């Protein structure tokens, strides 16, 4: 089987999309799939060992003011798609996904002169030109971890003025994604509740959605054997994302004993101010610290050392920190929001309702008071993560979806 994977951002350090492309392509290759990858910048770490990589240009200038655009990028602005990117970003739109799809469409036309693919797998781009790609006679699958409606709702909640709300609405290409996703041969999402979310957001028919849990590197994320710290909570995530529900975790902290501390794996002030402002509001400056961005080795170490991972989320499309923590034998306290009630087994952690700081505090205290329970949940968590969330498992299940889609497609033509 020959598969082409599309992603408008390919680097594993740029976020979940890059991690997904890197690991899925690697594991699919191990299963005998011939994998080509077509990606936009930032480009991935070398994949040439197991995949052929086609690099698609993009200047990535959405958040850069015109006067601050580097000269080497300014020199390239007047090519057709770069100019389209420039004009649309000045109008406060985020065109990266749609212009990537057009670039990919024309690049693919050239590639198909000498190659043929059994299936195309789009990774949450859903740009306009993905639809005419079907004219090449190849079935197309797309992965959508969660609809962008959730991100827009979260951003609108923290927008105060009309201008801020307007630019947020312009930023998210929901009309485009809704139009495209309904025309894909199959949609893959990472949790069962996500099926209902896609139907609600984009009117996608449930029978066209397959659930495949995301993968993670269970070989990398293993307990290091370092001593556990006592009364040490850990939060891993973007503190500017209101969907993470940090305000409820900070409220819970005010009800926990003074010796309980919280370490946040993200940048704090002055780079990111939201969490810093909340810490001042709740007078938690002496109990909360930020680590900034960590390397994988540092992240594995901190998972292995802290007492409990806490996720106070209002919504999660997968909840990777919970899985990483469980893989490192660290018990978790998480809300039942989104995927978390599927991702975290009750044998591996404590689940509480979202937006309930008292329940969050009670869940944390239950584990802090019971070391044997923490150790038992830690061992259960490792087993659960390996059996359900290894990348090899995700790739195997994804390959089954591919086979089903190809069989269905060929029966129609």
C-alpha positions as CSV (number, residue, x, y, z in Angstrom):
1,X,0.0,0.0,0.0
2,X,1.3,3.5,-0.9
3,X,0.0,6.4,1.2
4,X,0.5,10.2,1.0
5,X,0.2,12.1,4.3
6,X,-0.6,15.8,4.1
7,X,0.1,18.3,6.9
8,X,0.4,22.1,6.7
9,X,2.9,22.1,9.6
10,X,5.3,19.2,9.8
11,X,7.7,19.7,12.7
12,X,7.2,17.5,15.8
13,X,8.2,20.5,17.9
14,X,5.5,22.8,16.4
15,X,2.6,20.9,18.1
16,X,0.4,17.9,17.9
17,X,0.1,17.8,14.1
18,X,3.9,17.4,13.7
19,X,4.1,14.7,16.4
20,X,1.3,12.8,14.7
21,X,2.8,12.9,11.3
22,X,6.3,11.9,12.5
23,X,5.3,8.9,14.6
24,X,2.4,7.7,12.5
25,X,4.5,7.7,9.3
26,X,7.3,5.8,11.1
27,X,5.0,3.1,12.5
28,X,3.1,2.7,9.2
29,X,6.4,2.1,7.4
30,X,7.2,-0.6,9.9
31,X,3.9,-2.3,8.9
32,X,5.0,-2.4,5.3
33,X,3.2,0.8,4.1
34,X,5.1,2.9,1.6
35,X,4.7,6.4,3.0
36,X,5.2,9.8,1.3
37,X,4.8,13.0,3.4
38,X,3.9,16.4,2.0
39,X,4.3,19.1,4.6
40,X,4.6,22.8,5.1
41,X,7.0,24.6,7.5
42,X,8.3,24.3,10.1
43,X,9.5,21.1,8.3
44,X,9.9,17.8,10.2
45,X,13.0,16.3,11.5
46,X,14.4,14.0,8.8
47,X,11.9,11.3,7.8
48,X,13.9,10.1,4.9
49,X,14.8,6.8,6.7
50,X,11.2,5.6,6.2
51,X,9.4,8.2,4.0
52,X,9.8,10.4,1.0
53,X,9.2,14.1,2.0
54,X,7.9,16.8,-0.3
55,X,8.3,20.3,1.2
56,X,5.6,22.9,0.5
57,X,6.5,26.5,0.9
58,X,4.8,28.9,3.4
59,X,6.2,32.1,4.8
60,X,4.4,31.7,8.2
61,X,3.8,35.5,8.5
62,X,0.3,35.5,10.1
63,X,1.5,36.9,13.5
64,X,4.3,39.1,12.0
65,X,3.7,42.8,11.3
66,X,4.6,43.9,7.8
67,X,7.5,46.1,9.1
68,X,8.9,43.1,11.0
69,X,8.8,40.5,8.1
70,X,12.5,39.4,7.5
71,X,14.0,40.6,4.3
72,X,14.5,37.0,3.0
73,X,10.7,36.5,3.3
74,X,9.9,39.8,1.8
75,X,11.8,38.8,-1.3
76,X,9.6,35.8,-1.8
77,X,6.2,37.5,-1.2
78,X,5.4,38.2,-4.8
79,X,5.0,34.6,-5.9
80,X,1.2,33.9,-6.3
81,X,0.5,31.9,-3.2
82,X,2.9,33.8,-0.9
83,X,1.2,37.0,-2.1
84,X,-2.2,35.5,-1.3
85,X,-0.9,34.6,2.2
86,X,0.4,38.1,2.7
87,X,-2.9,39.8,1.7
88,X,-5.1,37.5,3.6
89,X,-3.0,37.7,6.8
90,X,-3.2,41.5,6.7
91,X,-7.0,41.1,6.7
92,X,-6.7,39.1,9.9
93,X,-7.5,35.8,8.3
94,X,-5.5,32.6,8.9
95,X,-5.0,31.2,5.3
96,X,-2.2,28.7,6.1
97,X,-4.5,25.7,5.7
98,X,-6.2,26.7,2.5
99,X,-3.1,28.0,0.7
100,X,-1.3,24.8,1.7
101,X,-4.1,22.8,0.1
102,X,-3.8,24.6,-3.2
103,X,0.0,24.3,-3.2
104,X,-0.4,20.6,-2.4
105,X,-3.0,20.1,-5.1
106,X,-0.7,21.4,-7.8
107,X,2.4,19.7,-6.4
108,X,0.5,16.4,-6.4
109,X,-0.5,16.8,-10.0
110,X,3.2,16.7,-10.9
111,X,4.0,13.8,-8.6
112,X,1.2,11.7,-10.0
113,X,2.9,11.7,-13.4
114,X,5.3,9.1,-12.1
115,X,3.7,7.7,-8.9
116,X,0.3,6.4,-7.8
117,X,-1.2,6.4,-4.3
118,X,-3.8,4.1,-2.8
119,X,-4.9,6.7,-0.3
120,X,-4.3,10.3,0.8
121,X,-4.4,11.1,4.5
122,X,-4.9,14.8,5.4
123,X,-4.0,15.8,8.9
124,X,-6.5,18.4,10.1
125,X,-5.9,20.8,7.2
126,X,-9.2,20.6,5.4
127,X,-8.3,23.3,2.9
128,X,-10.5,24.1,-0.1
129,X,-8.3,22.3,-2.6
130,X,-8.5,19.0,-0.8
131,X,-11.9,18.5,-2.5
132,X,-10.7,18.8,-6.1
133,X,-7.9,16.4,-5.1
134,X,-10.5,13.7,-5.2
135,X,-10.5,14.2,-8.9
136,X,-7.2,12.4,-9.0
137,X,-9.1,9.2,-8.4
138,X,-7.7,8.6,-4.9
139,X,-9.7,8.2,-1.7
140,X,-9.0,10.8,1.0
141,X,-9.1,10.3,4.8
142,X,-8.7,13.2,7.2
143,X,-7.8,13.2,10.9
144,X,-9.6,15.8,13.1
145,X,-8.8,15.5,16.7
146,X,-11.4,18.1,17.6
147,X,-13.3,20.7,15.5
148,X,-12.0,24.2,15.6
149,X,-15.3,25.4,16.9
150,X,-14.0,24.4,20.4
151,X,-10.9,26.7,19.9
152,X,-13.0,29.5,18.7
153,X,-15.5,29.3,21.6
154,X,-12.6,29.3,24.0
155,X,-11.0,32.4,22.4
156,X,-14.3,34.3,22.2
157,X,-14.8,33.8,26.0
158,X,-11.7,35.8,26.7
159,X,-12.3,38.5,24.0
160,X,-13.8,41.7,25.4
161,X,-14.2,44.1,22.6
162,X,-16.0,44.0,19.3
163,X,-12.7,44.1,17.4
164,X,-11.2,41.2,19.3
165,X,-14.3,39.1,18.7
166,X,-14.4,40.0,15.0
167,X,-10.7,39.1,14.4
168,X,-11.3,35.8,16.3
169,X,-14.2,34.9,14.0
170,X,-12.2,35.8,11.0
171,X,-9.2,33.7,12.2
172,X,-11.0,30.3,12.2
173,X,-11.9,29.0,8.7
174,X,-15.0,27.0,9.9
175,X,-17.0,27.4,6.7
176,X,-14.1,26.0,4.7
177,X,-13.5,23.1,7.0
178,X,-17.2,22.2,7.2
179,X,-17.5,22.2,3.5
180,X,-14.4,20.0,3.0
181,X,-14.9,17.5,5.8
182,X,-18.4,16.5,4.6
183,X,-16.8,15.5,1.3
184,X,-14.0,13.3,2.7
185,X,-14.2,9.5,2.3
186,X,-13.6,9.0,6.0
187,X,-12.9,11.0,9.1
188,X,-10.6,9.7,11.9
189,X,-11.0,11.2,15.3
190,X,-9.3,10.4,18.6
191,X,-12.2,9.7,21.0
192,X,-15.8,8.5,20.8
193,X,-17.3,11.8,22.1
194,X,-15.5,13.4,19.2
195,X,-17.9,11.8,16.8
196,X,-20.8,13.8,18.3
197,X,-18.7,16.9,18.3
198,X,-18.0,16.6,14.6
199,X,-21.7,16.0,13.9
200,X,-22.6,19.1,15.9
201,X,-19.9,21.3,14.5
202,X,-19.9,20.2,10.8
203,X,-23.0,18.0,10.3
204,X,-20.8,15.0,9.6
205,X,-22.6,11.7,9.4
206,X,-21.6,9.4,12.2
207,X,-21.2,6.3,10.0
208,X,-18.4,8.1,8.2
209,X,-16.3,8.7,11.3
210,X,-13.8,6.1,12.7
211,X,-12.3,6.4,16.2
212,X,-8.6,5.7,16.5
213,X,-6.9,6.7,19.7
214,X,-3.8,8.9,19.3
215,X,-0.4,7.3,19.9
216,X,2.5,8.2,22.1
217,X,6.1,7.1,22.6
218,X,5.7,4.6,25.4
219,X,9.4,3.7,25.1
220,X,10.5,7.2,25.7
221,X,7.9,8.0,28.4
222,X,9.0,5.5,31.1
223,X,9.5,6.1,34.8
224,X,13.1,7.1,35.4
225,X,13.3,5.7,38.9
226,X,14.0,9.1,40.4
227,X,12.6,9.7,43.9
228,X,9.1,11.0,44.1
229,X,8.5,14.4,45.5
230,X,5.8,14.8,48.1
231,X,2.8,17.1,47.7
232,X,4.0,18.1,44.3
233,X,1.4,18.7,41.6
234,X,2.2,19.0,37.9
235,X,0.3,20.7,35.1
236,X,1.5,20.4,31.5
237,X,-0.1,22.5,28.8
238,X,-0.7,25.9,27.3
239,X,-1.6,28.3,30.0
240,X,-3.1,30.8,27.6
241,X,-5.7,28.2,26.5
242,X,-8.9,28.8,28.5
243,X,-10.1,25.2,27.6
244,X,-7.4,24.0,30.1
245,X,-9.5,25.4,33.0
246,X,-6.5,26.7,35.0
247,X,-8.7,29.1,37.0
248,X,-10.4,26.1,38.6
249,X,-7.0,24.5,39.4
250,X,-5.9,27.7,41.1
251,X,-9.1,27.9,43.1
252,X,-8.5,24.3,44.2
253,X,-5.0,25.2,45.2
254,X,-6.4,27.8,47.6
255,X,-8.2,25.0,49.4
256,X,-5.2,22.7,49.6
257,X,-2.7,22.7,52.4
258,X,0.1,25.3,52.1
259,X,2.8,22.6,51.6
260,X,1.1,21.5,48.3
261,X,3.0,23.0,45.3
262,X,2.2,23.2,41.6
263,X,4.7,23.1,38.8
264,X,3.5,24.3,35.3
265,X,5.3,23.1,32.2
266,X,4.9,26.2,30.1
267,X,6.2,29.7,29.9
268,X,5.1,32.1,32.6
269,X,5.3,35.9,32.8
270,X,6.4,38.0,30.9
271,X,6.0,35.7,27.9
272,X,2.5,34.5,29.0
273,X,0.5,36.6,31.4
274,X,-2.8,34.8,31.9
275,X,-1.6,32.3,34.5
276,X,0.6,35.0,36.2
277,X,-2.4,37.3,36.6
278,X,-4.4,34.4,38.2
279,X,-1.6,33.5,40.5
280,X,-1.5,37.1,41.8
281,X,-5.3,37.1,42.2
282,X,-5.2,34.0,44.3
283,X,-2.0,34.8,46.1
284,X,-0.2,31.6,45.0
285,X,3.1,33.1,43.9
286,X,5.1,31.2,46.6
287,X,3.5,27.8,45.6
288,X,3.5,27.9,41.8
289,X,6.5,27.8,39.5
290,X,6.9,27.6,35.7
291,X,9.6,25.5,33.9
292,X,9.3,27.0,30.4
293,X,9.6,24.6,27.5
294,X,11.3,21.3,28.3
295,X,13.2,18.7,26.3
296,X,11.7,15.3,26.1
297,X,14.2,14.0,28.6
298,X,13.4,16.8,31.0
299,X,9.7,16.1,30.6
300,X,10.0,12.4,31.3
301,X,12.0,13.3,34.4
302,X,9.5,15.7,35.8
303,X,6.6,13.3,35.1
304,X,8.6,10.6,37.1
305,X,9.3,12.9,40.0
306,X,6.1,14.8,40.7
307,X,3.4,13.3,42.9
308,X,0.3,13.8,40.7
309,X,-0.5,15.2,37.2
310,X,-3.6,17.4,37.3
311,X,-5.8,18.3,34.3
312,X,-8.6,20.8,35.0
313,X,-9.7,20.9,31.4
314,X,-13.1,22.1,30.1
315,X,-12.5,20.2,26.9
316,X,-9.8,17.9,25.6
317,X,-9.5,16.4,22.1
318,X,-7.1,13.7,23.4
319,X,-5.3,14.7,26.6
320,X,-1.8,13.7,25.8
321,X,-0.2,14.9,29.2
322,X,-2.5,12.4,31.0
323,X,-1.3,9.5,28.8
324,X,2.3,10.6,29.1
325,X,2.0,10.8,32.9
326,X,0.3,7.3,33.1
327,X,3.1,5.9,30.9
328,X,5.6,7.2,33.5
329,X,3.6,5.5,36.3
330,X,2.3,8.8,37.6
331,X,-1.3,8.9,38.9
332,X,-3.6,11.6,37.5
333,X,-6.5,13.7,38.6
334,X,-8.5,14.8,35.6
335,X,-11.9,16.2,34.7
336,X,-14.4,14.2,32.7
337,X,-14.2,16.8,29.9
338,X,-14.0,15.6,26.3
339,X,-11.8,12.6,25.7
340,X,-10.4,12.4,29.3
341,X,-13.1,10.1,30.5
342,X,-12.1,7.6,27.8
343,X,-8.3,8.2,28.0
344,X,-8.1,7.8,31.8
345,X,-9.2,4.5,33.3
346,X,-10.6,4.8,36.9
347,X,-7.9,2.3,37.8
348,X,-5.2,4.8,36.8
349,X,-6.5,8.1,38.2
350,X,-9.4,10.0,39.7
351,X,-12.0,11.7,37.4
352,X,-14.0,14.7,38.6
353,X,-16.5,17.0,37.0
354,X,-15.2,20.0,35.1
355,X,-15.5,23.5,36.5
356,X,-15.7,22.1,40.0
357,X,-12.7,23.3,42.1
358,X,-14.0,21.5,45.3
359,X,-14.2,18.2,43.5
360,X,-10.7,18.8,42.0
361,X,-9.4,19.5,45.5
362,X,-11.0,16.4,47.0
363,X,-9.6,14.2,44.2
364,X,-6.1,15.6,44.8
365,X,-6.3,15.1,48.5
366,X,-7.5,11.5,48.2
367,X,-4.3,10.7,46.3
368,X,-2.0,12.8,48.5
369,X,-3.2,11.0,51.6
370,X,-2.8,7.5,50.2
371,X,0.7,6.5,48.9
372,X,-0.3,2.9,48.2
373,X,-3.2,4.0,46.1
374,X,-0.9,6.3,44.1
375,X,1.6,3.5,43.5
376,X,-1.2,1.1,42.5
377,X,-2.7,3.6,40.0
378,X,0.8,4.4,38.7
379,X,1.4,0.7,37.8
380,X,-2.0,0.4,36.3
381,X,-1.5,3.6,34.3
382,X,1.7,2.2,32.7
383,X,0.0,-1.0,31.6
384,X,-3.1,0.9,30.3
385,X,-0.9,3.3,28.3
386,X,1.2,0.6,26.6
387,X,-1.9,-1.5,25.7
388,X,-4.0,1.3,24.3
389,X,-1.8,4.3,23.3
390,X,1.5,3.0,21.9
391,X,2.1,4.4,18.4
392,X,2.3,0.9,17.1
393,X,-1.3,0.3,18.2
394,X,-2.4,3.6,16.7
395,X,-0.7,2.8,13.4
396,X,-2.2,-0.7,13.3
397,X,-5.7,0.7,13.9
398,X,-5.2,3.5,11.3
399,X,-4.1,0.9,8.7
400,X,-7.3,-1.0,9.3
401,X,-9.2,2.2,8.5
402,X,-7.2,2.7,5.3
403,X,-8.0,-0.8,4.2
404,X,-11.7,-0.4,4.8
405,X,-11.8,3.0,3.0
406,X,-9.9,1.6,0.0
407,X,-12.1,-1.4,-0.2
408,X,-15.3,0.8,0.0
409,X,-13.9,3.2,-2.6
410,X,-13.0,0.5,-5.1
411,X,-16.4,-1.0,-4.8
412,X,-17.9,2.3,-6.0
413,X,-15.7,2.8,-9.0
